[in-house]
C-alpha cells in the first residue's frame, strides 16, 4: 500500500489524490454579485448539505494553487453575504464547465456559458434558470482554512428560499433521482452521472474560451444543438481561419456533399456528430464552411 505524508507532496499532487479519492462530490453552481451589482457564476465541488433544521449548505472556494489568489465568488460572498447555489444536472454540465474558465473580473459568466439568469425572490444574486433546483442563501459564516495556495474557505450558507422545477418530481411530489439526472465531480476530467455512471468533460482551456455569447445566432438557434453542444463550441480559444476551413472542405467528401445539397439541417447534424466525438474544431469547420 502506498503511504503518503501530505507534507511531503506538492499542493497540486496532494490535491489530485484528494479529489480522486474523495468522490463523487456534488457540485455547487454558485451565483454571486459583487458590491457593484455585477454577476458572477462558478462551480465548486467541495460542497454538501450539513443541516436540515436550519437548512445549511457548505461549500469551499479554495485559494488557487498556482498563485495563491482568491476567487471572485469568495470576495463577493464576503462583501454581500449572499449566494445562490444551483444544482448541476447532465443537461448543463458542459456549460457549467465552461463557466469555470478564469475570465477576468467583471466578465459575466452567464453570458459566456449561455445560461439564463433569472431574478431571485429574497437575495440579489441571480438564479440559473436551467438548473432543476436553486437555493437562495444568506451567508452565515466564512471560515478561512489556511493562507497558502490550495487552502479552502468554508462558506456556511443558510437556505432562505428553494426553487424546484416540477419536471423533476415524481407522483408523490418528491424529487425523482432519474428525472433530476444530477452529475458529480471526481478527479481529473472525470464526472459521474447519477443514473448512468462515469463520463469525461475536458477541462476548460487554460487560455480563455470564446464563450457561448460569441457563437453565431444561426448556431445557437438551431434545433440540432443542445446546451452541452454550445458549451463545447464555446470552449475554444479561437475559431478556425478561412484557410483552415477551405483545406478541410477540400479533403472531406462528406462535407462537400452536404454543402452541395445546401441543407442547413444536415450540415448541423454532421457538426453534431463531430461534437459527440469531442472533435470540436472540426465541428466548427463544418459549421463555418460555405458552398
N, C-alpha and C positions, 0 to 999 in steps of 0.2 A: 504494500500500500504506500502511495506517495504521501509523505508527511511534510507539511509546509508551515514555516513560521512566517506569518503575514508581514512582519517587519523586514524580512529578507527579500521580499518581492517588490518590484516597481509597482506604483499605484495602478498602472494600466494592466499589468499582468494579473494582479490581485483582483481587479475589477472583473476581468474576463472570467476567472474561476468562480467568483461570487455570483455573477449574473447567469452563468451556465448551470450552476449547482442549485441555486435557489430560484426555481422556476417550475411551472409557468407563473408569471406575475400579471395581475390585471393592469390595465392602462388607464391612468387619469389624464384625460384630454382637457388640460386646464386653460380656461379662458380668463384673462385679466384685462384691466385697463391701467394705464399709467396715470400720474397725477394730472396730466393734461387731457385725459379722456381718450387717448389713442389705444386701440385694442391690440392684444397680443394673444396668440394661441400656440400651445406647445404641449407635447405628450410626455408623461413621466410614468415609468413602470415601477418605481419604488412607491407603492400605493396599496392601500387596503382600507377596509372598514374596521373600526376599533371599538365602537359602541353603538347601540341602537336606542338607548334612552339615557342621555340625549343622543341623537344620531350624529356620530363623529366619524369623519373620514380623515385620513392622514396620508400626505404624500411628501416627497422629498426632492426638491431641485438641488442636485449636488453641484458643488463648485467644479468648474471644468478642470479635468485632469491636466490638459496640455498647458494651460496658462494661469490656472488658479483664479479665473474671473467668475463672477456670479451671473446667473441668468436673469433675463428680464422678468420672468414670472416671479421670482423671489423678490426682486426690487419692487414690483407692482403690489405684491401681497403685503410687503412691509409698509408701503405708502398708503394703500387704500383699505386694507384689511378685508377685502372681498375677493371671491373667486367663484367661477362656475366650473364644476367638474362634470365633463361629458364622458359617457362610456363609449368604447370603440367596438363596433361590430365589423364583420368582414366587408360589408359594402363600402366602408370609408377607410379601410386600412392603408391604402396607397396614398390617399390624400393626407391622412394623419401623418404618415411617414414623411411626406414632402414638407409638411409644416414644421418638422423638427430641424429643417435646414437653418443654419446660423445666419439668418438675414439680419441686416443692420437694425439698430434701434429705430423705431418709428415705422418700419415696414409692416404692413397689415397681412398677417399670415392667413386670415380669412380669404383675402383676395388671391394670395399666392397658391393656396391649396384648393381654391374653387369651392369652398364650403360656405354655407349660408348663415350669416349672423342674424339672430332674432333677439328682440329685447327680453330681458329678464323682468320678473314682476317685483322683486324686492331689492336685489343687488344691481349694481351698474354694469358689470361685465356682461357681454352678450353670451347667449347660448348657441350651440351648434345645432341647427335645425335638423340635420341629417342623423344626429346621434339619437338612438332609441330611448335613452334615459339621460336626463340632465339634472344636476343637483346645484341649486343656488346655495352658496355657503358664505358665512361670515368667518373670518379668520380669528380664532380664539387665542392662538399662541404660535410663535415661531421659535424653535429651539435649534440653534447652531450646534452641529456635532463635531466641529473642528474648523481649522483655519487653513489647511493645506488643500491642494488640488485633489478632488475626489471626495471631500468631506460633504456630508449631507446637511440639509437644513429641514428639520421636521416641521411641516406646516400642518397644524391641527385645526381642522375646519368643522364647523357645526352646520348641518343642513337646515336651511330655513324654508326651503321650498323645493319640491321634487316634481319633475315632469316625466311622464311615461307615455310613449307612443302606444296607443291602444292596439296597434297591429301586432305587437309582441306579446299580448296577453292571451291566456287560454280561456276555456269556457267558464272557469271559476274566477276569472279576473286576476289570476296570478301570472307572473312573468314566465313564459314558456322558454326554456333554455334552447330549444331547437329554433324557435322563431327569432329570438333576440340575436343568436348567432355571434356571440362575443368572441373576440380574439385576445390573446395574451402574449406576453413577451418572454423569450428565453435568451440565451446568449448568442452572440454573433448576429447573423441575419435571420435567425430562426424565430418564428411565431407559432402559436398553436391556435387552431380554430376549434372552438369548444365542441362542435358537433361533427368534426371531420378529422382533426389531427394536425400534424406539423406541416408547415409550408415556409417558404423563404420570401423575404422582402429585401431587395437590395437597399443598403443604406443610402441616404441622400448624399449627393455629391459633397465633397469637401469644399469645392467651389460652389457657387450659388446656382441652383436650378432656375430656369427661366420663369417657372411658375405657371399655374393654370390661367392666370389673367392674361398671359401673352399668347396663349393658344388662339388661333383664328376662330371666329364665331361659327364658321361652317363646320368646324370640327366639334366644338362644344355643343352645337345644336343638333348634331347627328344622332339619330336614334340607335345607331350601331354601338356607340361608346357609352360606358357607364363611368361612375366616379373614379373607380380604380384605374380605368384606362386613362382618364385625364390626369390622374396623379402621376402615372408613369410618363406620360408625354411631357408633363411639366418638369420632370426631374432630369432634364438635360441641360448642359451648360450653354449650348448654342444650337440653333437649327442648322441642318446641312446646307452647304452652299449650292448654288445653281450648277456649278461644275460637278460636284459630287452627285447631285440628283441626275444630271444628264448621263454621266458614266454608268450609274446604277441602272437606269432605264435601258440603255443600250445593251446591257449584259443580262437583262431579265426579260425573257419572253412572256412570262405570265403578266407582268406589269404592262408590257406593250399591248397585250391582248385586251386587258381591262381598259386601258386608255383609248384603244381603237373603238371599243364598244361604247365609249362615252357614258358609262353607267356609274354614277357617283356612289350609289349604294354598294356595288360590287367593289369599287375602289376602297371604300371604308371597311368593308368586310375583309379584304385582303390585308389592309393595315392592321386590323384587329387580330388576324392570325399571327402576325409578327409580334404584336404586343403580348399575346398569350404565351409566346415563346421567349418573352423578355428581350426581343430584338428591337429596342425602342427607336434607335436611329434609323433602322431600315423601315420601320413603320412611318416615320416622319418623311422619308424619301418617297414612299408610296403616296402619302397624303399630299405632298407638295409637287408631285410630278404633273407635268402638263402634256397635253396631246401634241 
